[in-house]
Amino acid sequence: MEALPISSPVTEAVDVLFLGNSYYAFSIDPAVREFIRSLDKGKVGRIVNFGSAAMLNSTYKKVKAEADKAGIPMDGREFHCRGEFKGMHRGRPNEEDLAAAAAFAKSIIQ
Ligand SMILES: Cc1cc2nc3c(=O)[nH]c(=O)nc-3n(C[C@H](O)[C@H](O)[C@H](O)COP(=O)(O)O)c2cc1C
């Protein structure tokens, strides 16, 4: 399945929507909130969160708060690896992170 940016509306029904997002100044991108608000709860089975916040571990609670409002279930599992930020975690996500993300995605859809 092709990865699409959140500027592409979800028009077809999907069982699992993998939603990549991160922290910017301790919050998620307003565009991610808008994207979740734009989802049709009849078309999205559940959201699986993944991200690469540099310092904080997980955007899960913030994404879930929006998903709850949209009436879309969140899978309890998520993927997180460090992302590069201001000289921290240089080169991340790296090949190892990408392999771990792929293994995580497979474990969700199998
Ligand atoms: C302007 C800015 C603010 C950020 N604020 C945070 C933050 O508050 N907490 C955190 O853990 N990471 C923060 N980060 C790090 C990003 O979440 C991290 O670099 C992430 O991998 C960026 O993914 P992207 O390159 O796909 O946007 C920030 C990054 C930027 C550019």
The ligand as a Tripos MOL2 file, in Angstrom:
@<TRIPOS>MOLECULE
LIG
   31    33     1     0     0
SMALL
NO_CHARGES

@<TRIPOS>ATOM
      1 C1          9.8840   23.2220   15.2430 C.3       1 LIG1
      2 C2         10.0530   21.8550   15.8690 C.ar      1 LIG1
      3 C3          9.5710   21.6370   17.1630 C.ar      1 LIG1
      4 C4          9.7050   20.3650   17.7790 C.ar      1 LIG1
      5 N1          9.2240   20.1620   19.0470 N.ar      1 LIG1
      6 C5          9.3510   18.9260   19.6150 C.ar      1 LIG1
      7 C6          8.8190   18.6740   20.9170 C.ar      1 LIG1
      8 O1          8.2160   19.5130   21.5670 O.2       1 LIG1
      9 N2          8.9990   17.4270   21.4480 N.ar      1 LIG1
     10 C7          9.6240   16.4200   20.7480 C.ar      1 LIG1
     11 O2          9.7390   15.3130   21.2600 O.2       1 LIG1
     12 N3         10.1120   16.6300   19.5100 N.ar      1 LIG1
     13 C8          9.9920   17.8540   18.9220 C.ar      1 LIG1
     14 N4         10.4880   18.0790   17.6730 N.ar      1 LIG1
     15 C9         11.1540   16.9820   16.9690 C.3       1 LIG1
     16 C10        10.2940   16.3220   15.9340 C.3       1 LIG1
     17 O3          9.1230   15.7560   16.5030 O.3       1 LIG1
     18 C11        11.1140   15.2280   15.2390 C.3       1 LIG1
     19 O4         12.2520   15.8500   14.6710 O.3       1 LIG1
     20 C12        10.3550   14.4920   14.1750 C.3       1 LIG1
     21 O5         11.1580   13.3960   13.7710 O.3       1 LIG1
     22 C13        10.0280   15.3750   12.9840 C.3       1 LIG1
     23 O6          9.4590   14.6040   11.9500 O.3       1 LIG1
     24 P1          9.3030   15.2120   10.4810 P.3       1 LIG1
     25 O7         10.6920   15.5190    9.9890 O.co2     1 LIG1
     26 O8          8.6370   14.1140    9.7220 O.co2     1 LIG1
     27 O9          8.4750   16.4610   10.6150 O.co2     1 LIG1
     28 C14        10.3430   19.3230   17.0480 C.ar      1 LIG1
     29 C15        10.8150   19.5580   15.7380 C.ar      1 LIG1
     30 C16        10.6660   20.8000   15.1440 C.ar      1 LIG1
     31 C17        11.1780   21.0110   13.7370 C.3       1 LIG1
@<TRIPOS>BOND
     1     1     2 1
     2     2     3 ar
     3     2    30 ar
     4     3     4 ar
     5     4     5 ar
     6     4    28 ar
     7     5     6 ar
     8     6     7 ar
     9     6    13 1
    10     7     8 2
    11     7     9 ar
    12     9    10 ar
    13    10    11 2
    14    10    12 ar
    15    12    13 ar
    16    13    14 ar
    17    14    15 1
    18    14    28 ar
    19    15    16 1
    20    16    17 1
    21    16    18 1
    22    18    19 1
    23    18    20 1
    24    20    21 1
    25    20    22 1
    26    22    23 1
    27    23    24 1
    28    24    25 2
    29    24    26 1
    30    24    27 1
    31    28    29 ar
    32    29    30 ar
    33    30    31 1
@<TRIPOS>SUBSTRUCTURE
     1 LIG1         1 GROUP 0 **** ****
